[in-house]
Amino acid sequence: MEKAGDMGIGRGGRRVVVIGGGVAGSLIAKSLQFTADLTLIDQKEYFEIPWASLRGMVEPSFAERSVINHKDYLTNGRLVVSKAINITNSDVLTAEGRLVAYDYLVIATGHDDPLPKIRNERLTEYQAENEKIKAARSILVVGGGPTGVELAAEIAVDFPEKKVVLVHDGPRLLEFIGPKASDKTLGWLKNKNVEVKLQQFVELVRSSDGSNAYITSSRETIKADCHFLCTGKPVGSAWLKETILKDGMDSFGRLKVDENLRIKGHKNIFAIGDITDIKEIKQGYLAQKHALIAAKNIKILMDGQKESKMAVYKPRSIKVIVSLGRHDAVAQFPFTTLIGLVPGLIKSKDLFVGKTRKAMDLNPHIVHY
């Protein structure tokens, strides 16, 4: 069994291991790489800006900026491309049998989302999905959460000649925000000729006669050349059920954290991003806030400062922007709900990709590979 982390940079008590290289894990790794002996463990060689992924399906070149190799920003840390399978009080065990020692551990495994290991393979997937959309005359989108709504909108705006049907099993779209935003979004989609079917689910098995037809729970037939499944993904915590953190999860598999983002009962293990039990809507910009607060707190502990100086994370009032194609968006703020070009100016054109790249100390526009 190979043991990693013992040689390090030679600083006592400064070994930080981050498990999960999504939007939260990558940011905390970048933030700590020059103050800690840092190791990032991720199953893939890159991280992806999640809120930009659907634009990559209608414009594959967009993904060139939103899919970023870890080594582009992790210039002073160690990258282990593997799956973490166990945790002890001192080490992380990877699928290849590698032990990575830690003084501080950060769990940032988000949701389970099987993706290719290599960036170029992920970009090839975007190209294939784009070809699938371009070849189809009719497209079925299953799921009326933010992913399904944004994908239906992207296709409707870029390919207005295609028939798009969105099926959702709930009573309204975007159920995680208020009904006013849902109603405005429904009206916008209908105005773009997207057919929306609510309170129905669909069997993703084509008709027995081999035609491009799908049957809904209301026995309606939907004809579509292809479909995209946009329903929720499970929390990425199943692997923790046999570890020292098995009692640190709630009934949904989320890790229970305190106000400093430490897993309850553990002084040196943090959790950030979608895997936490914080009572807030799971959004990328909030996961980034988790990362910055946890990074600050780890620095305080590494420097031997009092725990009372640690930063506290406070869930904020709800602020949600769901993009609707390249120009429009629906936005819910604490005191108002807007739809159209004004909220679209905030997010929809670049989907915060340039801003996110800049935060990772990368060129916001140009990619050199």
Sequence and secondary structure as in RCSB ss.txt:
>XXXX:A:sequence
MEKAGDMGIGRGGRRVVVIGGGVAGSLIAKSLQFTADLTLIDQKEYFEIPWASLRGMVEPSFAERSVINHKDYLT
NGRLVVSKAINITNSDVLTAEGRLVAYDYLVIATGHDDPLPKIRNERLTEYQAENEKIKAARSILVVGGGPTGVE
LAAEIAVDFPEKKVVLVHDGPRLLEFIGPKASDKTLGWLKNKNVEVKLQQFVELVRSSDGSNAYITSSRETIKAD
CHFLCTGKPVGSAWLKETILKDGMDSFGRLKVDENLRIKGHKNIFAIGDITDIKEIKQGYLAQKHALIAAKNIKI
LMDGQKESKMAVYKPRSIKVIVSLGRHDAVAQFPFTTLIGLVPGLIKSKDLFVGKTRKAMDLNPHIVHY
>XXXX:A:secstr
 EEESSSSSS TT EEEEE  SHHHHHHHHHHTTTSEEEEEESSSEEE GGGHHHHHH GGGHHHHEEEHHHH S
SSEEEES EEEE SSEEEETTSEEEE SEEEE   B     SSHHHHHHHHHHHHHHHHH SEEEEE  SHHHHH
HHHHHHHH TTSEEEEE SSSSSSTTS HHHHHHHHHHHHHTTEEEE S  B  S  TTSSSEEEBTTS EEE S
EEEE     BTTGGGGGSTTGGGB TTS B B TTSBBTT SSEEE GGGB  SS   HHHHHHHHHHHHHHHHH
HHTT  GGGS         EEEEETTTEEEEEETTEEEEEHHHHHHHTTTTTHHHHHHHTTS SS    
